[in-house]
Amino acid sequence: MARAPTRQRNWTKAEIDLLVKLWPSGETPTAIARRLCRSVGSCKGRAKRLGLVRPASDKITKRCLYCRHLFATAHRFIFICEDCKSTEKFDGSAGL
C-alpha cells in the first residue's frame, strides 16, 4: 500500500537560530536533528543552504592510494592526498 504523502514543515526562525548555534558546536547531526524534531537529512540540507561548516572533527582519515600516507579529508570520495596531487609525477589519469 502506498504511503500517505508527508507535509513538509517550514523552518521557523527559532529552529534556524538553534541550528546555526549547534551545527559548528561539534554536536552530531543526529543529536541536532532529535533536538529540532527533524530528520538528519533535513538538518544537513538546511545547514548546507545556510553555508554552515562542521568542525574539523568531521574529517575522515584515509590512506592515500598514491603514497600510502594517512591524510584527513572532509569528503569520502577523495582518495589522493594534496601532497601527491601537487607532484609532477601525478597526472590524475589513474593509468588510463
N, C-alpha and C positions, 0 to 999 in steps of 0.2 A: 504494500500500500504506500502511496506517495506521502511524503511528509508535508505538513502544512507549512506554507511559506512563513518565515520569521520576519518580523518587522525590525528594521534597523533603528536603533536608538541614537538620536543625535547626542553629540558630546556637549556637556554643559561646561560653562566657564570654570566651575569648581573642579570638575574632573580633569580638565586640561591643565589647570594650575597644579593639581596633585601629581599628574603625570610628569610635568616639567620638573617638579621638585624631586620625584622619586627616581626617574629614569637614570640620571647621572649619579645617583647615590650609591649604586652598586647592588641594590636590591634586585633579585632575579625578576625577569619578565613575568614568570608565573605568579610570584607573590604580588607583584604590582597589579596584575590582571584580577587576582582574587580581591584585592582591596577596592578595586574600581568596579567589581561585579561585571567584568567584560572578558572577552576571550583574549588569549595571548596574542593571536593574530591581529585583533583589533588594536591592541595596545602598541604592538610593534609597527603596524601600519601608520597609526596616528603619530607615533614618535618620529618615524621616518619623514612624514609630511611636515612635521614641525622642525625638522633638522636637528633633533636631539641626538646626542652621541653617548654611547655607553662608555664606562671606564675601561681602561686597558686590560682589566682582568677578564674581559670577554674574548681576549685574543686566544687563538688556538696555537699550540706549539706543534710544529711539524718538522719532519726531516726533509731537507732539500733533496730532490731527485737527482740533482746535478753534482753537488759537492758532498752530500750526505750529512751536512751540519744541521743542527737544530736552529729553527728560526720561528719567530712569532708572527702571526697574521690574523687579521680580523675576518678574513674570507676563507671559506672552506675549499674553494676551487683554485687556490694559489698553491703551486707545488714547487716552484723555484724561488730561492731567496733573492733579495735585491742585489746582494753582492755578486751572485752568479749572472744575473741578468745584465749587469753593467760591464761584464768582461767582454773582451773582443772575441774570444772563442765561442761564446754563446750567441747563436743567431736566432733562437726561438722556433726553428722549424721542426724540432723534435725528430731529426733524422729523415724527414720526408723528402 
